[in-house]
Amino acid sequence: MEIEINRKDIKNLRIKVEDGIIKVSAPKKTSEREIKSIIKNNLDTIEKLKEEDSSKSRYKNHLFGEKLEAKSEKEIEKIYRLELKKVLEGIFEKYEKITGLSPKTVQIRKMKVRWGTCYPKSGNIKINLYLAERPIEQIEAVVLHELVHLKYFYHDEKFISECKKYMPNYEEIERELKR
């Protein structure tokens, strides 16, 4: 079990699992013994975090759901950007045509938390670079989701209904994206 400890200017200790590594952010004055004790007392939680992490990384180093052979993270990101841009052009064209909604700009960005972001006032949409790891159907769901935000700001019944109008299995795909 690989553990990475990072002492910071924070009040509370935090534990997360990323790429199979247990990452501990601890207040600067926390002793090594205290950190180990907290880890030992939270092994069940850490196991759950490990499971979540492994399901998240099942698409790591994949392109549109298929395993990708690449030498470095930089090379992978270059391939993702190039291929995602090509795919997004067709997907946006398809959904703009059927929804009647069109963004002013679409940008590909590295994001840690979201698959996409829409700025309805400016009409700008940003798509997560790592969406390239996911199957095309999931990419389509994200594009549709962000386009519908141009019409409906909140994730209310109207929003969901609008998404399902163009993609009947929208909610099922959204659940997959959260895994």
C-alpha positions in Angstrom: 0.0 0.0 0.0 1.7 3.2 -1.3 1.2 6.2 0.9 2.1 9.8 -0.1 2.1 12.3 2.8 1.9 16.0 2.1 2.1 18.4 5.0 0.2 21.7 4.4 -1.0 24.7 6.2 -4.5 23.2 6.8 -6.6 22.4 10.0 -7.8 18.9 9.3 -6.2 15.8 7.9 -7.6 14.6 4.5 -7.2 11.2 2.8 -7.9 10.5 -0.9 -6.9 7.8 -3.3 -5.6 8.7 -6.7 -4.2 6.3 -9.3 -4.0 3.6 -6.5 -1.9 5.8 -4.2 -3.2 6.8 -0.8 -2.6 10.6 -0.6 -2.7 12.2 2.8 -2.8 15.9 3.3 -2.0 16.7 6.9 -1.5 19.8 9.1 2.2 20.6 9.3 2.4 19.8 13.0 0.8 16.3 12.7 3.3 13.5 13.7 4.1 10.5 11.6 2.7 8.2 14.3 -0.6 10.2 14.4 -1.0 10.0 10.6 -0.4 6.2 10.7 -2.9 5.8 13.5 -5.6 7.7 11.5 -4.9 5.6 8.4 -5.1 2.4 10.5 -8.4 3.5 12.0 -9.9 4.4 8.6 -8.9 1.3 6.6 -12.6 0.6 5.6 -13.0 4.1 4.2 -9.7 3.8 2.4 -10.8 0.5 0.8 -14.0 2.2 -0.4 -11.9 5.1 -1.8 -9.6 2.6 -3.6 -12.6 0.9 -5.2 -14.0 4.3 -6.4 -10.5 5.1 -7.7 -10.1 1.9 -9.6 -13.5 2.3 -11.3 -12.6 5.8 -12.2 -9.4 4.7 -13.8 -10.9 1.9 -15.8 -10.8 4.3 -18.8 -7.3 5.6 -18.1 -5.1 5.5 -21.2 -8.1 4.7 -23.4 -9.3 6.5 -26.5 -13.1 6.4 -26.9 -13.3 3.4 -24.6 -10.5 1.4 -26.4 -7.0 0.8 -24.9 -4.4 3.2 -26.1 -0.7 2.5 -26.3 1.4 5.6 -25.7 4.8 6.3 -24.2 4.0 9.3 -22.0 1.2 11.4 -20.5 2.2 14.3 -22.8 1.8 12.0 -25.9 -1.5 10.7 -24.6 -2.8 14.3 -24.0 -1.7 15.3 -27.5 -3.6 12.3 -29.0 -6.7 13.1 -26.9 -6.8 16.7 -27.9 -6.4 15.9 -31.6 -8.9 13.0 -31.7 -11.4 14.7 -29.4 -11.5 17.8 -31.5 -12.3 15.8 -34.6 -15.1 13.8 -32.8 -16.6 16.9 -31.1 -17.0 18.7 -34.4 -19.4 16.0 -35.6 -21.2 15.5 -32.3 -21.8 19.3 -31.9 -23.0 19.5 -35.5 -25.4 16.6 -34.9 -26.9 18.0 -31.6 -27.0 21.6 -32.8 -29.1 20.5 -35.7 -31.6 18.5 -33.7 -31.8 20.9 -30.6 -31.5 24.2 -32.4 -29.0 25.2 -29.8 -25.5 26.4 -30.7 -22.6 27.6 -28.6 -20.5 30.7 -29.6 -17.3 28.8 -28.8 -16.2 25.3 -27.8 -12.9 24.8 -26.0 -11.1 21.6 -24.8 -9.5 22.0 -21.4 -7.9 19.8 -18.7 -10.4 19.7 -15.8 -10.3 17.7 -12.6 -13.9 17.7 -11.6 -16.3 18.2 -14.5 -16.8 16.6 -17.9 -18.0 19.9 -19.3 -18.9 23.5 -18.4 -21.4 25.8 -20.1 -21.5 29.6 -19.7 -25.0 30.4 -20.9 -24.6 34.2 -20.8 -21.5 34.1 -23.1 -22.6 31.0 -25.0 -19.2 29.3 -24.3 -18.8 25.6 -23.7 -15.6 24.0 -22.3 -15.1 20.2 -22.6 -12.8 18.2 -20.4 -9.8 16.8 -22.4 -10.1 13.5 -20.5 -13.6 12.9 -22.0 -11.6 11.4 -24.9 -11.1 8.3 -22.7 -14.8 7.6 -22.6 -17.0 5.8 -25.2 -18.6 8.1 -27.9 -22.1 7.7 -26.4 -20.9 9.3 -23.2 -19.2 12.1 -25.1 -22.5 12.7 -26.9 -24.3 12.9 -23.6 -21.9 15.5 -22.2 -22.3 17.6 -25.4 -26.1 17.4 -25.2 -26.0 18.3 -21.5 -23.9 21.4 -22.1 -26.0 22.5 -25.1 -29.2 22.1 -23.1 -27.6 24.5 -20.5 -27.8 27.2 -23.1 -31.6 26.9 -22.7 -32.0 25.7 -19.1 -29.6 26.8 -16.4 -30.6 24.4 -13.6 -30.7 20.6 -13.6 -34.5 20.6 -13.0 -37.2 18.5 -14.6 -37.3 20.7 -17.7 -33.6 20.2 -18.2 -33.7 16.4 -17.8 -36.8 16.2 -20.0 -35.1 18.2 -22.7 -32.0 15.9 -22.6 -34.2 12.8 -22.7 -36.1 14.2 -25.7 -33.0 13.9 -27.8 -31.4 11.0 -26.0 -33.9 8.7 -24.3 -31.2 6.8 -22.3 -29.6 10.1 -21.1 -30.0 9.4 -17.4 -28.4 5.9 -17.7 -25.4 7.4 -19.6 -25.1 10.2 -17.0 -24.9 7.5 -14.2 -22.1 5.7 -16.2 -20.2 9.0 -16.4 -20.3 9.3 -12.6 -18.6 6.0 -12.1 
